[in-house]
Amino acid sequence: MALSGDASPALALALLAVSLAGIRAQGAALEDPDHYVQEVWSREPYDERPGPELEPFLPPLPEGTEEKEREPRPRDPGPPKRANKPKKALKREKLAAEAPPSGKNSNRKGRKSKSPEKAASDDHHVPTAHEDVRESCPPLGLETLKITDFQLHASTTKRYGLGAHRGRLNIQAGINENDFYDGAWCAGRNDLHQWIEVDARRLTRFTGVITQGRNSLWLSDWVTSYKVMVSNDSHTWVTVKNGSGDMIFEGNSEKEIPVLNELPVPMVARYIRINPQSWFDNGNICMRMEILGCPLPDPNNYYHRRNEMTTTDDLDFKHHNYKEMRQLMKIVNEMCPNITRIYNIGKSHQGLKLYAVEISDHPGEHEVGEPEFHYIAGAHGNEVLGRELLLLLLQFLCQEYLARNTRIVWLVEETRIHILPSLNPDGYEKAYEGGSELGGWSLGRWTHDGIDINNNFPDLNTLLWEAEDRQNVPRKVPNHYIAIPEWFLSENATVAMETRAVIAWMEKIPFVLGGNLQGGELVVAYPYDMVRSQWKTQEHSPTPDDHVFRWLAYSYASTHRLMTDARRRVCHTEDFQKEEGTVNGASWHTVAGSLNDFSYLHTNCFELSIYVGCDKYPHESQLPEEWENNRESLIVFMEQVHRGIKGMVRDLHGKGIPNAIISVEGVNHDIRTANDGDYWRLLNPGEYAVTAKAEGFTTSTKNCMVGYDMGATRCDFTLSKTNLARIREIMEKFGKQPVSLPTRRLKLRGRKRRQRG
């Protein structure tokens, strides 16, 4: 972060002199002016007006709360594993010359290696920071891709797919290993002269190193110890010392659990190099890593790091544990009591309530003609960015509504919005204990009883496709509202409590559109998520509404800052640019029983999976930037619930008909009306022949035109009862049952035969 604009030139020069004391002159001249471009986001109409400030997150829960959920454990870093002595807590006074701040909670509570507290030598004029003013620094951004491939270098590489650019924390290998997308940097030779280095491109206060082994299903490669060196010019290197000798840092004992080593004294330099000293006996020198460091300001350059940005939204940018999440919901509810309501849809395996917030001008009730929308996050407990984005969205919608932002006011008054930030709070608590850097790739992914919610829903695809292959559709198996199998509803079925809660929630509320936020990638996936052909793991499997789903996915991806950027580096192995940041789920990887497929086949809801970032658990300091990346997309996607047609299906007396079937010619997927007879059908612009039918009523068809402007086209139907239905009503009114004419004819024929005989 740069010095504030009102700092005097004299103060800036003084701070520069302190930070550069003793540094070799050639190191200071290696700045790349083209690299430093700061983006300060100040969008209209949100940011022109300051929104109301949220109160600090200190108030306790309201008195009289009757719940007894398990509270998360406090953030006690605990002793590092395999260390002789626990480290003393580090002082966090801010340095005037340091930037950016580390964030409120880096929450690094994973495995630490031994790290003696003796000061390292400052040979070769590389300065060190005094421990009294030491603060914990955030990751430089190897995992989040802020560090580009051009900033990573290595002594040798086994091949391109194991180059230095693959040495990023938590990077995942491709399905087929030994290709361009392997799971680590691996040296070309196994000797003590190998290294991998990072060019921070500016003077940086390095404070720690996090390492992993190679991500591989078949191979076991990791580094068990290493040295750390720093440089100002990439030619003269200073090794971190332990007294008079080079310090050897303890590395990994397996390939997936990240290990943190904090430098005994922070080192100020531009380059940092890791030099492996030992490795797994039967393996090779392979590493994934992250560097912790605070970039220092440079008053000589007005421009700063590319893609560094600030946000003018006055929101609470931090990671919220379960208790803090509830408090935040309460504060938003108190700020906007007329448009918000807090409720829960059920409980987790550990008894934590699954809280949701409703945002509407009439919270607590379904308004006839008003569509219902939902966002869900945290199905995988360790994918926490979606959780925080939804909590930020709650605050933003409340603030902008109070500020009378026309766009937000219209959205709130014309839509009933439901936000469920944490579907798997048990898994989140596990990930939270590990922290943003040391949680690894899978800690907290599953529920407490080991179930992956993302593919825990009933497989309705197979039921539909088998019926279609037998040509039993639509007589025996409909193309929508497919019933849940009996075995799935039994108590002995392997179904998470959280999954059952979501199913009941979606059956109760007539959702039209929804998005579930996930992490680890940067793409929007649309159904089907399951391949239709047996024995295939990848196959394009479109729904009958494929064109609508493509538009919905593109509406989010195209308004995201990075998803459709062709220059963007792929997160792990997949390049989604051929479809503009979107992908059909089954063509990516097949998933049976996904939420997307279940929603489409069992309810009216069109559901998509939105992967919001390469890093599942970004550091707190990254949250403002991630909010700017996703803010517009989150709003635009909600607005898509108003595309297509909507209307009422009534009888001749004006009463709404529930469960009436709405069919669109040429689209083999129907929807149904809600309890009041209202419906919403998402469609792309065009002219459609739409049919409404209901049991006991005549069928009605009309042409409905969908335009390009925002707002669904009104398309109402009035159905009259059939003659048979009228007869039944009359007979039931007088306590008699209607006569079945075919049955009566059979009886008359039988009577005539008996008379002849």
C-alpha positions in Angstrom: 0.0 0.0 0.0 1.3 3.4 -0.8 2.0 6.3 1.5 -1.0 8.5 1.9 -1.3 11.3 -0.7 -1.0 14.0 1.9 2.4 12.9 3.2 5.0 15.5 2.9 8.0 14.9 0.5 10.4 15.4 3.4 8.8 12.6 5.5 8.6 10.4 2.4 12.3 10.9 1.8 13.2 10.2 5.4 11.2 7.0 5.4 13.0 6.0 2.2 16.4 6.6 3.8 15.5 4.4 6.7 14.1 1.5 4.6 17.1 1.6 2.2 19.9 2.0 4.7 22.8 -0.2 3.9 21.3 -1.6 0.6 23.5 -1.9 -2.4 22.9 0.9 -4.9 22.4 -1.5 -7.8 19.5 -3.1 -6.1 17.4 0.0 -5.9 17.6 0.7 -9.6 15.9 -2.5 -10.7 12.3 -1.3 -10.7 10.1 -1.8 -13.8 7.9 1.3 -14.2 5.6 -0.5 -16.6 4.7 -3.0 -13.8 3.3 -0.5 -11.4 -0.2 0.5 -12.2 -2.7 1.1 -9.4 -6.4 0.7 -10.1 -8.6 2.8 -7.7 -12.1 1.7 -8.2 -14.8 4.4 -7.8 -17.8 3.1 -9.6 -21.1 4.8 -10.1 -23.6 4.8 -8.6 -22.4 2.9 -5.5 -19.3 4.7 -4.5 -20.2 8.4 -5.0 -22.1 8.4 -1.8 -20.7 7.2 1.5 -23.0 4.5 2.9 -23.9 4.3 6.6 -21.2 2.9 8.7 -21.6 -0.5 10.2 -21.2 -0.5 14.0 -18.1 -2.3 15.3 -18.5 -6.0 15.7 -18.4 -6.0 19.5 -22.0 -6.3 20.7 -23.0 -9.7 22.1 -25.8 -11.8 20.8 -29.2 -10.6 21.9 -30.4 -11.6 25.3 -32.9 -14.4 25.4 -31.3 -16.3 22.6 -32.4 -19.9 23.2 -30.0 -21.7 20.9 -27.1 -23.8 22.3 -24.9 -24.1 19.3 -21.3 -25.1 19.8 -19.2 -22.0 19.6 -16.0 -22.1 17.6 -12.7 -22.3 19.5 -10.8 -19.1 19.9 -8.0 -18.3 17.6 -5.2 -19.8 19.7 -2.3 -20.5 17.4 -1.0 -23.2 19.8 2.5 -24.6 19.8 4.0 -25.3 16.5 4.3 -29.0 15.7 7.7 -30.6 16.5 9.0 -27.5 18.0 11.0 -27.4 21.2 9.4 -24.3 22.5 6.3 -22.4 21.5 7.1 -19.0 20.0 6.3 -15.9 21.8 3.5 -13.8 20.4 4.8 -11.3 17.9 4.2 -7.6 18.5 2.0 -6.1 15.8 2.9 -2.4 15.9 2.6 -1.0 12.4 5.7 0.3 10.8 5.4 3.7 9.2 7.4 2.7 6.2 5.7 -0.7 5.7 2.8 -1.5 3.4 0.4 -3.1 2.9 -1.0 -4.0 6.4 -1.2 -7.7 7.1 -4.9 -7.7 7.6 -6.8 -8.4 10.9 -6.4 -12.1 10.8 -4.0 -14.1 8.7 -5.1 -16.9 11.0 -2.0 -19.1 10.4 -2.5 -21.9 12.8 -1.1 -24.9 11.0 2.1 -26.7 11.3 5.3 -24.7 12.0 8.8 -25.9 11.9 11.6 -25.0 14.4 12.6 -21.4 14.1 15.3 -20.2 16.6 14.8 -16.6 17.6 18.4 -15.5 17.3 19.0 -12.6 14.9 20.3 -13.4 11.5 23.4 -11.8 10.2 23.1 -8.7 8.0 26.2 -9.5 5.9 26.4 -8.1 2.4 24.4 -5.0 3.5 21.0 -6.7 3.3 19.1 -5.1 6.2 17.0 -7.0 8.7 14.1 -5.7 10.8 14.3 -5.3 14.5 12.1 -7.9 16.2 10.5 -5.3 18.5 8.7 -3.8 15.5 8.1 -7.1 13.6 4.6 -7.8 12.2 3.1 -10.7 10.4 3.0 -10.2 6.7 0.5 -11.5 4.2 1.3 -13.9 1.3 2.9 -12.3 -1.7 0.4 -14.1 -3.9 1.9 -17.2 -5.5 -1.4 -19.0 -4.8 -3.6 -16.2 -5.8 -1.5 -15.6 -9.0 -0.6 -12.0 -8.1 2.9 -13.2 -8.5 3.2 -13.9 -12.3 5.0 -16.8 -13.9 7.7 -14.3 -15.0 8.6 -13.7 -11.4 9.4 -17.3 -10.7 12.7 -18.8 -11.6 14.6 -22.0 -10.9 18.1 -23.5 -11.2 16.9 -26.4 -13.3 13.6 -28.1 -14.1 12.7 -31.7 -14.9 10.5 -30.5 -17.8 8.2 -27.6 -18.6 5.2 -29.1 -16.8 7.3 -29.1 -13.6 8.8 -25.6 -14.1 9.1 -22.9 -11.6 5.7 -21.5 -12.6 4.1 -24.6 -11.1 5.8 -24.2 -7.7 2.7 -22.4 -6.2 1.1 -23.4 -2.9 -1.9 -25.7 -3.3 -1.6 -25.9 -7.1 -3.3 -29.1 -8.4 -2.0 -31.5 -11.1 -3.9 -32.4 -14.2 -5.8 -35.7 -14.6 -3.0 -37.0 -16.8 0.3 -36.3 -15.0 3.5 -35.8 -17.0 1.8 -33.1 -19.1 2.1 -29.3 -19.1 0.1 -29.0 -15.9 1.9 -30.9 -13.2 1.7 -30.4 -9.4 5.0 -28.7 -8.4 8.3 -27.4 -9.4 10.8 -30.3 -9.7 14.5 -29.8 -10.1 16.2 -31.4 -13.1 18.9 -32.9 -10.7 18.9 -34.0 -7.1 21.8 -32.1 -5.6 22.5 -29.3 -3.1 22.8 -26.7 -5.9 19.1 -26.5 -6.8 16.9 -23.5 -6.0 13.7 -21.8 -6.8 13.4 -18.0 -6.4 10.8 -15.3 -6.4 11.3 -11.8 -7.8 9.0 -9.5 -5.8 9.9 -6.7 -8.2 10.2 -4.2 -5.3 11.8 -4.1 -1.9 9.9 -6.4 0.4 10.2 -7.3 4.0 10.2 -11.1 3.9 8.9 -12.8 7.1 8.3 -16.5 6.3 8.1 -19.4 3.8 5.3 -22.0 3.5 6.1 -25.2 1.6 4.3 -28.3 0.3 5.4 -31.4 -1.7 4.3 -32.4 -5.2 0.6 -32.9 -5.8 0.5 -36.3 -7.3 -1.6 -39.5 -7.1 1.3 -41.8 -7.9 4.6 -40.1 -6.8 6.0 -39.1 -3.4 8.2 -36.0 -3.8 8.9 -33.4 -1.2 11.8 -31.4 0.3 12.6 -32.2 4.0 14.9 -29.2 4.7 16.1 -26.1 3.0 18.0 -22.8 3.3 16.6 -19.4 2.6 18.6 -16.7 0.8 17.8 -13.1 -0.2 19.3 -10.6 -2.6 18.8 -7.1 -4.0 20.3 -7.8 -7.4 19.9 -11.6 -8.0 23.7 -11.9 -8.1 24.9 -11.4 -4.6 23.0 -13.6 -2.1 22.8 -13.6 1.7 21.8 -16.8 3.5 19.6 -16.5 6.5 21.9 -17.3 9.5 21.5 -19.1 12.7 24.2 -17.4 14.7 27.4 -17.9 12.7 26.1 -20.7 10.5 23.6 -21.0 7.7 20.1 -21.8 9.1 18.5 -25.0 8.0 14.7 -24.9 7.9 12.7 -28.0 8.5 10.5 -28.8 5.5 7.8 -31.3 4.8 7.2 -34.8 6.1 4.5 -35.5 3.4 3.3 -33.9 0.3 0.0 -32.1 1.1 0.1 -30.5 4.6 1.6 -27.0 4.3 4.5 -26.2 6.7 5.3 -22.7 7.8 8.8 -21.5 8.7 9.0 -17.9 9.9 12.4 -16.2 9.5 14.0 -15.5 12.8 14.4 -11.9 11.8 12.6 -10.4 8.8 14.8 -9.7 5.8 14.4 -6.7 3.4 15.3 -7.5 -0.2 13.8 -7.8 -3.7 14.6 -11.5 -4.3 14.1 -14.6 -2.1 15.5 -18.0 -2.9 14.8 -21.5 -1.5 17.7 -23.9 -1.6 16.7 -27.5 -0.8 19.1 -29.4 1.4 17.4 -32.8 1.8 14.4 -34.5 0.3 12.4 -37.7 0.7 14.6 -40.7 0.3 12.7 -42.3 -2.5 11.6 -39.1 -4.2 12.9 -36.0 -6.0 13.4 -32.3 -5.2 9.9 -31.0 -5.7 8.2 -28.1 -4.0 5.1 -25.9 -3.9 5.4 -22.7 -1.8 4.1 -19.4 -0.7 6.2 -16.4 0.5 5.1 -14.1 3.3 6.2 -10.6 2.9 5.2 -6.9 3.1 6.2 -4.8 0.0 7.8 -1.5 1.0 6.7 1.8 -0.4 8.8 3.6 -3.0 8.2 7.4 -2.9 10.2 7.7 -6.1 7.4 5.9 -8.0 3.9 7.3 -8.1 2.6 4.0 -9.5 2.4 0.9 -7.4 1.9 -2.8 -8.0 -0.3 -3.7 -10.9 -3.8 -4.8 -9.8 -3.4 -3.3 -6.3 -6.6 -1.6 -5.7 -8.6 0.1 -3.0 -12.3 0.0 -2.5 -14.5 2.9 -1.3 -17.2 0.6 0.0 -17.4 0.9 3.8 -17.7 -2.9 4.6 -16.2 -5.3 7.1 -13.4 -7.0 5.3 -12.4 -9.9 7.5 -13.0 -13.6 8.0 -16.0 -14.2 10.2 -16.2 -17.2 12.4 -19.7 -18.6 13.3 -20.3 -16.2 16.2 -19.1 -13.2 14.2 -21.3 -14.2 11.3 -24.4 -14.2 13.5 -23.4 -10.9 14.9 -23.0 -9.4 11.5 -26.4 -10.7 10.4 -27.9 -9.1 13.5 -26.2 -5.8 12.8 -27.5 -5.7 9.2 -30.9 -6.6 10.4 -30.9 -3.8 12.9 -29.7 -1.3 10.2 -32.4 -2.4 7.7 -35.2 -4.0 9.8 -37.8 -3.2 7.1 -36.2 -5.2 4.4 -34.3 -8.0 6.2 -35.3 -11.2 8.1 -33.0 -13.8 9.7 -34.1 -17.4 9.8 -32.6 -20.8 9.7 -33.3 -23.7 7.4 -32.1 -26.5 9.7 -29.0 -27.6 11.6 -25.6 -29.1 10.8 -24.4 -32.4 12.1 -22.8 -30.6 15.1 -25.9 -28.7 15.9 -25.0 -25.3 14.3 -28.0 -23.6 12.8 -27.9 -22.9 9.1 -28.7 -19.2 9.0 -30.1 -17.4 6.0 -31.0 -13.8 5.5 -34.0 -12.7 3.5 -33.9 -9.3 1.7 -37.2 -8.0 0.5 -39.6 -5.1 0.8 -42.0 -7.5 2.5 -39.7 -9.9 4.4 -41.4 -13.1 5.6 -44.0 -13.5 2.8 -44.1 -14.6 -0.8 -45.5 -11.7 -2.9 -47.6 -12.9 -5.8 -45.8 -12.1 -9.0 -42.4 -11.5 -7.4 -39.6 -14.0 -8.2 -37.5 -15.7 -5.5 -33.7 -15.8 -5.8 -31.0 -17.4 -3.6 -27.3 -17.5 -3.1 -25.6 -20.4 -1.2 -22.0 -20.6 -0.1 -19.9 -22.9 1.9 -21.1 -26.3 0.8 -17.4 -27.1 1.0 -16.4 -25.6 4.4 -12.9 -24.7 3.3 -14.0 -22.6 0.3 -14.5 -19.5 2.4 -14.3 -16.7 -0.1 -17.9 -17.3 -1.2 -19.0 -17.0 2.4 -17.3 -13.7 2.9 -18.6 -12.3 -0.4 -22.1 -13.1 0.6 -21.6 -11.4 4.0 -20.2 -8.4 2.2 -23.2 -8.5 -0.2 -25.6 -8.4 2.7 -23.9 -5.2 4.1 -23.8 -3.6 0.6 -27.4 -4.2 -0.2 -28.5 -2.7 3.1 -26.3 0.3 2.8 -27.2 1.1 -0.8 -30.9 0.6 0.0 -30.6 3.2 2.8 -28.7 5.5 0.4 -31.6 5.1 -2.1 -29.5 3.7 -4.8 -32.1 3.4 -7.6 -30.7 0.1 -8.9 -30.6 -1.6 -5.5 -34.0 -0.2 -4.4 -35.6 -1.7 -7.6 -33.9 -5.0 -7.0 -35.0 -5.3 -3.4 -38.5 -4.2 -4.1 -39.0 -6.4 -7.1 -37.2 -9.6 -5.9 -37.3 -11.8 -2.8 -33.6 -12.5 -2.1 -32.4 -15.3 0.2 -28.7 -15.5 1.2 -27.3 -18.6 2.9 -23.6 -17.8 3.6 -22.5 -21.1 5.3 -24.1 -24.4 4.3 -21.3 -26.4 6.0 -20.4 -24.5 9.2 -18.8 -27.7 10.7 -16.4 -27.9 7.9 -15.6 -24.2 8.0 -14.6 -24.5 11.7 -12.0 -27.1 10.8 -10.7 -24.9 7.9 -10.7 -21.9 10.2 -8.4 -23.7 12.7 -5.9 -24.3 9.9 -6.1 -20.8 8.7 -5.8 -19.1 5.3 -2.3 -20.3 4.5 -2.0 -23.6 6.4 -5.4 -25.2 5.9 -4.3 -27.1 2.8 -6.5 -28.0 -0.1 -9.1 -30.3 1.6 -9.2 -29.6 5.3 -12.8 -28.8 6.1 -14.2 -29.7 2.7 -16.6 -32.3 4.0 -19.3 -32.3 6.7 -18.5 -33.5 10.2 -19.7 -37.0 9.2 -17.5 -37.0 6.1 -20.0 -36.2 3.3 -19.4 -34.0 0.3 -22.6 -31.9 0.1 -21.9 -30.9 -3.5 -22.7 -34.4 -4.8 -25.0 -35.6 -2.0 -28.3 -34.9 -3.7 -30.4 -37.6 -5.3 -29.4 -38.7 -8.8 -32.5 -37.8 -10.9 -30.5 -37.6 -14.1 -30.3 -41.4 -14.4 -34.1 -41.8 -13.8 -34.9 -39.3 -16.6 -32.4 -40.6 -19.1 -33.3 -44.3 -18.6 -37.0 -43.4 -19.0 -36.2 -41.4 -22.2 -34.2 -44.4 -23.6 -37.2 -46.6 -22.9 -39.5 -44.0 -24.5 -41.5 -43.7 -21.3 -41.5 -40.0 -21.2 -43.7 -38.1 -20.6 -46.3 -40.7 -19.6 -44.4 -42.4 -16.8 -41.5 -40.0 -16.0 -42.1 -36.3 -16.4 -39.3 -34.0 -17.7 -39.6 -31.9 -14.5 -40.5 -32.3 -10.8 -39.0 -35.8 -10.9 -39.8 -37.4 -7.6 -37.1 -38.2 -5.1 -36.5 -42.0 -4.8 -37.8 -43.7 -1.7 -34.4 -45.1 -0.7 -33.0 -41.5 -0.5 -35.7 -40.5 2.0 -35.0 -43.4 4.4 -33.2 -42.7 7.6 -30.4 -45.2 6.7 -29.5 -43.4 3.5 -26.1 -41.7 3.5 -27.5 -38.2 3.3 -26.1 -35.2 5.3 -28.4 -33.3 7.6 -27.3 -30.2 5.7 -28.4 -31.8 2.4 -31.9 -32.7 3.7 -32.2 -29.1 5.0 -31.5 -27.6 1.6 -34.0 -30.0 -0.1 -36.7 -29.0 2.3 -35.9 -25.4 1.8 -36.1 -25.6 -2.0 -39.3 -27.5 -1.9 -40.9 -24.9 0.3 -39.9 -21.8 -1.5 -40.5 -21.4 -5.3 -37.0 -20.3 -6.3 -36.6 -19.2 -9.9 -32.8 -18.7 -10.0 -29.9 -19.5 -7.7 -26.1 -19.6 -7.5 -23.9 -21.6 -5.2 -20.5 -20.0 -4.7 -17.5 -22.3 -4.6 -13.7 -21.9 -4.7 -10.5 -23.3 -6.1 -11.2 -22.1 -9.7 -12.4 -19.1 -11.6 -15.3 -20.2 -13.8 -19.1 -20.5 -13.9 -20.4 -24.0 -14.4 -23.9 -24.8 -15.6 -25.8 -28.1 -15.8 -25.9 -30.9 -16.5 -23.1 -31.8 -14.1 -23.4 -35.5 -14.9 -22.4 -37.1 -18.1 -25.2 -39.0 -20.0 -22.9 -41.7 -21.5 -21.8 -44.4 -19.2 -18.2 -45.0 -18.5 -17.2 -41.4 -19.5 -15.8 -38.9 -17.1 -16.1 -35.9 -19.4 -18.8 -35.2 -22.0 -20.8 -32.2 -23.0 -24.2 -32.9 -21.5 -26.6 -29.9 -22.2 -30.0 -29.4 -20.7 -33.0 -28.6 -22.8 -32.4 -25.0 -21.6 -28.8 -24.9 -22.6 -29.0 -21.5 -24.3 -30.6 -20.0 -21.2 -27.9 -21.5 -18.9 -25.2 -20.3 -21.2 -26.5 -16.8 -21.0 -26.9 -16.9 -17.2 -23.3 -18.2 -16.8 -22.0 -15.5 -19.2 -23.9 -12.8 -17.3 -21.7 -13.5 -14.3 -18.4 -14.3 -16.0 -18.5 -11.3 -18.4 -19.0 -8.8 -15.5 -16.2 -10.3 -13.4 -12.9 -8.5 -13.5 -10.9 -11.6 -14.4 -13.0 -14.5 -15.6 -13.1 -13.5 -19.3 -9.6 -11.9 -19.4 -7.8 -13.9 -22.0 -4.4 -12.9 -20.5 -5.3 -14.5 -17.2 -3.2 -17.4 -16.1 -5.2 -20.6 -15.5 -5.6 -21.5 -11.9 -4.5 -25.1 -12.1 -4.9 -27.0 -15.3 -8.0 -25.9 -17.1 -8.3 -23.0 -19.5 -11.9 -21.9 -19.7 -11.4 -19.0 -22.1 -12.8 -21.0 -25.1 -16.3 -20.5 -23.5 -15.6 -17.0 -22.1 -15.1 -18.1 -18.5 -18.0 -20.6 -18.5 -18.2 -24.4 -18.8 -20.8 -27.2 -19.0 -20.3 -29.1 -15.7 -20.2 -32.6 -17.3 -17.7 -31.5 -19.9 -15.4 -30.4 -17.0 -15.8 -33.4 -14.7 -18.8 -35.6 -14.1 -20.7 -35.3 -10.7 -23.7 -37.5 -9.9 -26.2 -35.9 -7.5 -25.2 -32.3 -7.8 -27.2 -29.4 -6.5 -27.5 -27.9 -10.0 -29.0 -31.0 -11.6 -31.3 -31.7 -8.6 -32.6 -28.1 -8.7 -33.3 -28.3 -12.4 -35.0 -31.7 -12.3 -36.9 -31.5 -9.0 -37.8 -27.8 -8.7 -38.4 -24.8 -10.9 -35.0 -23.3 -10.0 -32.2 -22.8 -12.5 -29.0 -23.3 -10.4 -25.4 -22.6 -11.4 -22.1 -23.2 -9.6 -19.9 -20.0 -9.4 -16.2 -20.6 -8.7 -15.0 -17.3 -7.4 -11.3 -17.7 -7.0 -8.2 -19.8 -7.4 -7.4 -19.6 -3.7 -10.1 -21.3 -1.6 -9.1 -19.5 1.5 -7.5 -16.1 0.6 -5.7 -14.0 3.1 -7.8 -11.3 4.8 -5.8 -8.6 3.0 -7.2 -10.0 -0.3 -10.9 -9.6 0.5 -11.3 -6.0 -0.7 -9.8 -6.9 -4.1 -12.0 -10.0 -4.3 -15.0 -8.0 -3.5 -14.2 -5.6 -6.3 -13.7 -8.6 -8.6 -17.2 -10.0 -7.8 -19.4 -7.1 -6.8 -20.9 -6.2 -10.1 -21.2 -9.9 -11.1 -23.2 -10.7 -7.9 -25.7 -8.0 -8.7 -26.0 -8.6 -12.4 -26.6 -12.3 -11.8 -29.5 -11.5 -9.4 -31.0 -9.2 -12.0 -31.3 -12.2 -14.4 -34.2 -13.6 -12.4 -36.3 -10.9 -14.2 -35.6 -12.3 -17.7 -38.1 -14.4 -19.6 -41.9 -14.6 -19.0 -44.0 -14.5 -15.9 -47.7 -14.4 -15.1 -50.7 -16.0 -13.4 -52.7 -19.1 -14.2 -56.3 -18.6 -13.0 -59.7 -20.2 -13.3 -62.8 -18.4 -14.5 -63.5 -17.1 -11.1 -60.0 -15.4 -10.9 -58.6 -17.9 -8.4 -55.0 -18.9 -8.9 -54.4 -22.5 -10.0 -51.4 -24.2 -8.2 -49.2 -26.8 -9.8 -50.4 -25.9 -13.3 -47.8 -27.0 -15.9 -46.2 -24.3 -18.1 -44.7 -25.7 -21.3 -42.7 -23.9 -24.0 -42.8 -25.3 -27.5 -39.4 -26.7 -28.5 -38.0 -26.9 -25.0 -38.5 -30.3 -23.4 -38.6 -29.0 -19.8 -41.6 -27.7 -18.0 -42.2 -25.7 -14.8 -45.1 -25.4 -12.5 -47.1 -22.6 -10.9 -46.6 -21.8 -7.2 -49.4 -22.0 -4.6 -51.0 -18.8 -5.6 -51.0 -19.6 -9.3 -48.1 -17.4 -10.3 -45.1 -18.6 -12.3 -41.8 -17.4 -13.8 -40.1 -19.0 -16.8 -36.5 -18.0 -17.6 -36.1 -17.5 -21.4 -33.8 -15.8 -23.8 -35.2 -13.0 -26.0 -37.5 -14.4 -28.7 -41.1 -15.4 -29.5 -42.4 -18.5 -27.8 -45.6 -20.6 -28.0 -46.4 -21.2 -24.3 -49.0 -23.7 -23.1 -50.7 -23.8 -19.6 -52.5 -26.9 -18.5 -53.8 -28.3 -15.2 -55.7 -31.3 -14.2 -59.4 -30.8 -14.6 -59.0 -27.7 -16.8 -58.8 -27.1 -20.6 -55.5 -26.4 -22.1 -54.6 -22.8 -23.2 -51.8 -21.8 -25.6 -50.6 -18.3 -26.5 -47.6 -16.6 -28.1 -45.4 -14.7 -25.7 -42.6 -12.3 -26.8 -39.5 -11.9 -24.7 -37.6 -8.7 -25.3 -34.0 -7.5 -24.6 -35.0 -5.0 -21.9 -34.8 -5.9 -18.3 -38.1 -7.2 -16.9 -40.0 -10.4 -17.6 -42.9 -10.3 -20.2 -46.3 -10.7 -18.6 -48.1 -13.8 -20.0 -51.3 -14.7 -18.1 -53.6 -17.7 -18.7 -57.3 -18.2 -17.8 -58.4 -21.9 -17.8 -61.9 -23.2 -17.8 -62.8 -26.5 -16.3 -63.5 -29.5 -18.5 -67.0 -31.0 -18.8 -66.0 -34.0 -16.8 -64.6 -31.8 -14.0 -67.9 -29.9 -13.9 -69.9 -33.1 -13.7 -67.7 -34.3 -10.8 -68.2 -31.0 -9.0 -72.0 -31.3 -9.3 -72.0 -35.0 -8.2 -69.7 -34.3 -5.3 -71.9 -31.4 -4.2 -74.9 -33.7 -3.9 -72.9 -36.5 -2.3 -72.8 -38.8 -5.3 -69.9 -40.0 -7.4 -69.8 -39.3 -11.2 -70.6 -42.3 -13.4 -67.8 -43.6 -15.5 -69.3 -44.0 -19.0 -66.9 -46.7 -20.2 -67.6 -48.8 -17.1 -71.3 -48.3 -17.6 -71.1 -49.5 -21.2 -69.3 -52.7 -20.1 -72.0 -53.4 -17.5 -74.8 -52.9 -20.1 -73.0 -55.3 -22.5 -72.6 -57.9 -19.8 -76.3 -57.6 -18.9 -77.3 -58.1 -22.5 -75.1 -61.2 -22.8 -76.7 -62.7 -19.7 -80.2 -61.9 -21.1 -79.4 -63.7 -24.4 -78.0 -66.7 -22.5 
